Amino acid sequence: MDLNNNTEKDFIKALYDEYANDILIFLYRMTKDYQLSCDLLQDTFLNFIKKASENKIKDKNKAKTYLFQTAKNLFINNYRKLKKFVVISYDDAIDTREETTNPEENYISEEDESYNEKVLNELLEYLDNYEKTLIVLRYQSNLKIEEIAEIIDKSPSSATRALQKIQKKLLKIAKEKKII
């Protein structure tokens, strides 16, 4: 990829504009360290630029999957170095997206969303890294099953089964802990 070429710069800028916030949130939910998340985000895009120049990644969907997969792998590598894992607390949640809906609708849904987010973050504490990754990718990053499957290098049916198993586990834990 020749970064002197404006179309390639535009492609990378478009990918960054569209996915950087989602990847940052994903990384922050996994690390609970904003600065580390920013560093991992930067490394994710630097890695993408290198890979894109070697393999000419031009497809937006493949780029999205590659970016999330890279972010996940960078998180895992960092986790292995630090030998610790911290789950995001609800109070530390971040989202820098602009509001695009009716403020009245947003107010009502924020209350429900706030409660759901709080419950989910409480429940994430009971999961291992793999399970947390799947739940965060699916329900907080809103990725499709096919994208998640590619990120974790499994088939879509395996990803679906894993998510279903985790959901049952979370429901059981929530009932035991009287969270719901």
SEKOLVEX-468990 format. One line per field, with one value per residue (C-alpha): x, y, z; residue in one letter; residue number from 1. Coordinates in steps of 0.5 Angstrom, whole numbers, always signed. Each point is the difference from the previous one (the first is absolute). Layout:
u c(X, ...)
v c(Y, ...)
w c(Z, ...)
residu c(A, ...)
num c(NUM, ...)
This chain:
u c(+0, +3, -2, +2, -6, -6, -5, +3, +1, -8, -1, +4, -3, -7, +2, +2, -6, -5, +4, +5, -6, -2, +6, +2, -6, +2, +7, -2, -6, +6, +5, -3, +6, -2, +8, +1, -6, +2, +7, -3, -4, +6, +3, -6, +0, +8, -1, -5, +4, +6, -5, -4, +7, +2, -7, -4, -6, -5, -7, -3, -3, +7, +3, -5, +1, +8, -1, -4, +4, +7, -3, -2, +7, +4, -5, +2, +7, +0, -4, +5, +6, -4, -3, -6, -7, -5, -7, -3, -5, -6, +2, +6, -3, +2, -4, +2, -5, -5, -7, -4, -7, -6, +3, -7, +1, +7, -2, -5, +5, +6, -3, -1, +6, +4, -3, +1, +7, +1, -3, +5, +6, -1, -1, +6, +4, -2, +3, +7, +3, -3, -7, +1, +3, -6, -5, +3, +1, -7, -4, +4, +3, -6, +4, -3, +1, +4, +4, +1, +2, +5, +3, +1, +1, -6, -6, -6, -4, +6, +0, -8, +1, +5, -4, -7, +4, +3, -7, -2, +5, -1, -7, +1, +5, -5, -5, +5, +3, -7, +2, -6)
v c(+0, +7, +5, +5, -2, +4, -5, -5, +6, +1, -8, +0, +6, -2, -7, +4, +5, -6, -5, +3, +2, -7, -3, +5, -2, -7, +1, +4, -5, -5, +4, +5, +5, +5, +2, -7, -1, +6, -3, -7, +4, +3, -6, -3, +5, +0, -8, +1, +5, -5, -6, +4, +2, -7, -3, +5, +0, +4, -3, +4, -6, -4, +6, +1, -8, +1, +6, -3, -6, +4, +4, -7, -3, +6, +0, -7, +1, +6, -4, -6, +5, +4, -7, +4, +1, +6, +0, +7, +3, +4, +6, +0, -2, +5, +1, +6, +0, +5, +0, -1, -2, +4, +3, -3, -7, +0, +2, -6, -5, +3, -2, -7, -1, +3, -6, -5, +2, +0, -7, -2, +3, -3, -7, +1, -1, -8, -1, -2, +4, -4, +0, +8, +1, -4, +4, +7, -1, -2, +4, +6, +1, -3, -4, -6, -7, -1, +6, -3, -7, +3, +4, -6, -5, -5, -1, +4, -6, -1, +7, +0, -6, +3, +7, -5, -3, +6, +3, -6, +1, +7, -1, -5, +4, +6, -4, -3, +7, +3, +5, -1)
w c(+0, -2, +5, -5, -4, +2, -1, +5, +5, -1, +1, +7, +2, -1, +3, +6, +0, +0, +5, +4, +6, +0, +0, +6, +4, -1, +2, +6, +2, +0, +3, +5, -2, -5, -2, -1, -4, -4, -1, -2, -5, -3, -1, -3, -5, -1, -1, -5, -4, +0, -2, -5, -4, +0, -2, -3, +5, -4, +2, +6, +3, +0, +3, +6, +1, +0, +4, +6, -1, +1, +6, +3, -1, +3, +6, +1, -1, +5, +5, +0, +1, +6, +3, +2, -3, +3, -3, -1, +5, -2, +3, -5, -6, -6, -6, -5, -5, -2, +2, -6, +2, +3, +7, +4, -3, +2, +7, +1, -4, +4, +7, -3, -3, +6, +4, -5, -1, +8, +0, -5, +3, +6, -3, -4, +6, +0, -7, -2, -6, -5, +2, +2, -7, -4, +4, -1, -7, -1, +5, +1, -7, -3, -5, -4, +1, -6, +2, +7, -3, -5, +6, +5, -6, +1, -4, +0, +3, +5, +2, +1, +4, +5, +0, +2, +5, +3, +0, +4, +5, +1, +1, +6, +3, +0, +3, +5, +2, +0, -5, -4)
residu c(M, D, L, N, N, N, T, E, K, D, F, I, K, A, L, Y, D, E, Y, A, N, D, I, L, I, F, L, Y, R, M, T, K, D, Y, Q, L, S, C, D, L, L, Q, D, T, F, L, N, F, I, K, K, A, S, E, N, K, I, K, D, K, N, K, A, K, T, Y, L, F, Q, T, A, K, N, L, F, I, N, N, Y, R, K, L, K, K, F, V, V, I, S, Y, D, D, A, I, D, T, R, E, E, T, T, N, P, E, E, N, Y, I, S, E, E, D, E, S, Y, N, E, K, V, L, N, E, L, L, E, Y, L, D, N, Y, E, K, T, L, I, V, L, R, Y, Q, S, N, L, K, I, E, E, I, A, E, I, I, D, K, S, P, S, S, A, T, R, A, L, Q, K, I, Q, K, K, L, L, K, I, A, K, E, K, K, I, I)
num c(1, 2, 3, 4, 5, 6, 7, 8, 9, 10, 11, 12, 13, 14, 15, 16, 17, 18, 19, 20, 21, 22, 23, 24, 25, 26, 27, 28, 29, 30, 31, 32, 33, 34, 35, 36, 37, 38, 39, 40, 41, 42, 43, 44, 45, 46, 47, 48, 49, 50, 51, 52, 53, 54, 55, 56, 57, 58, 59, 60, 61, 62, 63, 64, 65, 66, 67, 68, 69, 70, 71, 72, 73, 74, 75, 76, 77, 78, 79, 80, 81, 82, 83, 84, 85, 86, 87, 88, 89, 90, 91, 92, 93, 94, 95, 96, 97, 98, 99, 100, 101, 102, 103, 104, 105, 106, 107, 108, 109, 110, 111, 112, 113, 114, 115, 116, 117, 118, 119, 120, 121, 122, 123, 124, 125, 126, 127, 128, 129, 130, 131, 132, 133, 134, 135, 136, 137, 138, 139, 140, 141, 142, 143, 144, 145, 146, 147, 148, 149, 150, 151, 152, 153, 154, 155, 156, 157, 158, 159, 160, 161, 162, 163, 164, 165, 166, 167, 168, 169, 170, 171, 172, 173, 174, 175, 176, 177, 178, 179, 180)
